[in-house]
Amino acid sequence: MAGISLPDRANLTQLRKQARDLQRAVRAGSPAARELVDGYLPAGAPDASAVAAFPLSAARLVISRQYGFPSWTRLKRHVEMREHFTRIPPEAGGAADGLGDEFLRLGCLWYEDD
């Protein structure tokens, strides 16, 4: 099954919400959710008797594989690294919060201590 790309501003809160929504959809018997689980879990979607016990860990594994990661831990680590090292300017119309000052600080040489 072809995966989807991770959004530029992906965050763990949203990914956890996606996993929880998938878990609820599988437990509710959604055919689309069962098809998604069938495509990404080795054991496939749970049968009718086990659908009420579909664990959150399985939903997280499906979400991580959907984005091309072998496990939830790898997806989580990747998102944390992106959040730590990425500097994305605020949305248009938002406050800059000193972004220009930080850009100048990072881009200029300082000779104060020489």
LUMVEXKOL-697018 format. One record per atom (N, C-alpha, C, O): x, y, z; residue in three letters. Coordinates in steps of 0.02 Angstrom, whole numbers, plus 50000, padded with zeros to 5 digits. Layout:
! LUMVEXKOL-697018
XYZALA...
END
This chain:
! LUMVEXKOL-697018
500424994150000MET500005000050000MET500445006250000MET500935006550037MET500285011149960ALA500685017149955ALA500565021550016ALA499995022450038ALA501105024250045GLY501055028550103GLY500925035750084GLY500925037550025GLY500825039850134ILE500745046950124ILE501325050550157ILE501645047850202ILE501455056550134SER502025060250162SER501825063850226SER501255066050234SER502295064450270LEU502195067850334LEU502135075350321LEU502545078150285LEU501645078750351PRO501575085950341PRO502185089750368PRO502525087350413PRO502315095750340ASP502875099750361ASP502845101550435ASP503355101550469ASP502265102950460ARG502185105050530ARG501865099550571ARG501435100950614ARG502055093450559ALA501785087850597ALA501995088450671ALA502555090350686ALA501525086750714ASN501695086750785ASN501405080450818ASN500925077550792ASN501685078650873LEU501485072350906LEU500765072550931LEU500425067350931LEU500525078250951THR499835078750974THR499355076850919THR498885073050930THR499475079450860GLN499035077950803GLN499095070550783GLN498595067450766GLN499695067850784LEU499785060850766LEU499455056250817LEU499165051150798LEU499495057950881ARG499155054050932ARG498405054250922ARG498055049250931ARG498145060050903LYS497435060850890LYS497225056550830LYS496685053450832LYS497645056250778GLN497485052050721GLN497455044650741GLN497015041050719GLN497915042550784ALA497925035550807ALA497305034150848ALA496995028850840ALA497115038650892ARG496525037650934ARG495895037450890ARG495445033450902ARG495855041850840ASP495275041850795ASP495245035350755ASP494695032650745ASP495815032750734LEU495825026350698LEU495595020750744LEU495215016350722LEU495825020750806GLN495615015550853GLN494855015750862GLN494525010550862GLN494575021650870ARG493855022350879ARG493475020150817ARG492955016950822ARG493745021750758ALA493405019850695ALA493415012250686ALA492915009350664ALA493965009050703VAL493995001750697VAL493504998550746VAL493144993850728VAL493495001150807ARG493024998450857ARG492304999550837ARG491864995550855ARG492165004950800ALA491485006350777ALA491295002250716ALA490715002050696ALA491794998850686GLY491644994550629GLY491684997950562GLY491384995650513GLY492045003450557SER492105007150494SER492475002950442SER493025000650455SER492175001950383PRO492504998050331PRO493145001350306PRO493634997850290PRO493165007950302ALA493765011450279ALA494345010450329ALA494915009550309ALA494175010850393ALA494685009850445ALA494945002650444ALA495545001550452ALA494504997850435ARG494714990850432ARG495164989650371ARG495654985850375ARG495004992850316GLU495414992150255GLU496104995150266GLU496604992250244GLU496145000850300LEU496775004050315LEU497204999450360LEU497794998550348LEU496894996750411VAL497254992250457VAL497484985950419VAL498044983650430VAL497064983350376ASP497244977450336ASP497874978650294ASP498284974150285ASP497954984750268GLY498514986350226GLY499174987250262GLY499704986650232GLY499144988850326TYR499764990650362TYR499954986050420TYR500524986350443TYR499494982050445LEU499664977450499LEU499814970450472LEU499464968150428LEU500324967150498PRO500484960450474PRO499914955450485PRO499794951050443PRO499574956050542ALA499024951450557ALA498364953550524ALA497884949750525ALA498344959450495GLY497734962050464GLY497254964850516GLY497414965350575GLY496674966550493ALA496164969350537ALA495894963950583ALA495864958050564ALA495714965850644PRO495444960850690PRO494764958250666PRO494394961850632PRO494604952050684ASP493954949350665ASP493414952550709ASP493554956450754ASP492794950850694ALA492224954150727ALA492234953150803ALA492014957550840ALA492494947450827SER492484946250899SER493024950150936SER492954951550995SER493574952050901ALA494134955550933ALA494134962950918ALA494584966550940ALA493654965450881VAL493664972450861VAL493594977150921VAL493854982750920VAL493244975150973ALA493154979351032ALA493794980051072ALA493864984751111ALA494264975551062ALA494894975751099ALA495474978251055ALA496054976951071ALA495324981751001PHE495854984250957PHE496264989350996PHE496004994651015PHE496914987851008PRO497314992251052PRO497564998551017PRO497634998950956PRO497705003551058LEU497975009851033LEU498665008751003LEU498845012150955LEU499045004151030SER499715002851002SER499675000350930SER500105002050889SER499164996450914ALA499074994150845ALA498885000050799ALA499105000450742ALA498465004450825ALA498275010350786ALA498875014950774ALA498955017650719ALA499305015650825ARG499905019650816ARG500375016550765ARG500695020150726ARG500425009950765LEU500845006550716LEU500585007650645LEU500975008750599LEU499935007350636VAL499635008650570VAL499785015750548VAL499965016850490VAL499705020650592ILE499845027650575ILE500575028550556ILE500725031850507ILE501025025650595SER501735026350580SER501915023150513SER502305025950475SER501645017350499ARG501785014050435ARG501465017750377ARG501725017650322ARG500905020950390GLN500585024950338GLN501035030650316GLN501035032550257GLN501425033350362TYR501895038750347TYR502585036150327TYR503035040150317TYR502665029550321GLY503285026750297GLY503795025050351GLY504385024150335GLY503585024550414PHE504045022850468PHE503885015850493PHE503305013850495PHE504405012050512PRO504275005150533PRO503955004350602PRO503664999150617PRO503985009650643SER503695009150710SER503485016150734SER503685021250706SER503085016150787TRP502865022450817TRP503455026150847TRP503495032250844TRP503925022350876THR504515025350907THR504925029250856THR505155034750869THR505015026350797ARG505395029650744ARG505045035950720ARG505365041150710ARG504385035550712LEU504005041450691LEU504055046950744LEU504165052750728LEU503975045050807LYS504005049850862LYS504695053250864LYS504735059350871LYS505225049150859ARG505905051950860ARG506015056750801ARG506315062050810ARG505765054950742HIS505835059250684HIS505475065950694HIS505765071150679HIS504875065750719VAL504485071950730VAL504825076250783VAL504855082350776VAL505065073150836GLU505415076950888GLU506045080350861GLU506185086050878GLU506425076750819MET507025079650789MET506845085550743MET507175090750744MET506315084650704ARG506105090150660ARG505885096250700ARG506055101850682ARG505525095150754GLU505305100750795GLU505905104350826GLU505905110450833GLU506405100450845HIS506985103350879HIS507435107350831HIS507675112650849HIS507535104750771PHE508015107750725PHE507715112150670PHE508085115450634PHE507065112350663THR506755116250610THR506535122950637THR506235123550690THR506695128050599ARG506465134850616ARG505985136950561ARG506195138950507ARG505355136550576ILE504835138350528ILE504555145050550ILE504355145850607ILE504545149950504PRO504265156550523PRO503535155950542PRO503185151350519PRO503295160450583PRO502595160150604PRO502135161150543PRO502335163750492PRO501515158950552GLU501015159750499GLU500935167150481GLU501065171550523GLU500715168450420ALA500615175350398ALA500105178750444ALA499585175950460ALA500275184750463GLY499825188650506GLY499965187650580GLY499685191250622GLY500395182750598GLY500555181550668GLY501125185950691GLY501465189050650GLY501225186250755ALA501775190250783ALA502435186750768ALA502485180650771ALA502955190650754ALA503605187850736ALA503985185350797ALA504425181050790ALA503825187750857ASP504135185450919ASP504895185650916ASP505225180950940ASP505185190950888GLY505915191650887GLY506265187050838GLY506865185850845GLY505905184550788LEU506195180050740LEU506755183550701LEU507275180450687LEU506665189750683GLY507185193450647GLY507805194450689GLY508365193950663GLY507715195850753ASP508285196650797ASP508675190150804ASP509295190150804ASP508325184650809GLU508665178250815GLU509025176550750GLU509575173750751GLU508725178150693PHE509055176950629PHE509705180850625PHE510225178150605PHE509695187150645LEU510295191250644LEU510815188550693LEU511415188550678LEU510595186450751ARG511065183750800ARG511405177550774ARG512005176650784ARG511035173150741LEU511315166950715LEU511735168150652LEU512195164250638LEU511595173350615GLY511935174450552GLY512515179150554GLY512845180250503GLY512655182050611CYS513195187050616CYS513765184450659CYS513655180450705CYS514365186750643LEU514945185150684LEU514995190150742LEU514825196050734LEU515205187850798TRP515285192150857TRP516015191950878TRP516315186650884TRP516305197850888TYR517005198350908TYR517075201450977TYR517605204050993TYR516565201051018GLU516575204151083GLU517105201051130GLU517435204651167GLU517185194551128ASP517605191051175ASP518335190451152ASP518735187651189ASP518505192951093ASP519195192351067ASP519675197051101ASP520265197151085ASP
END
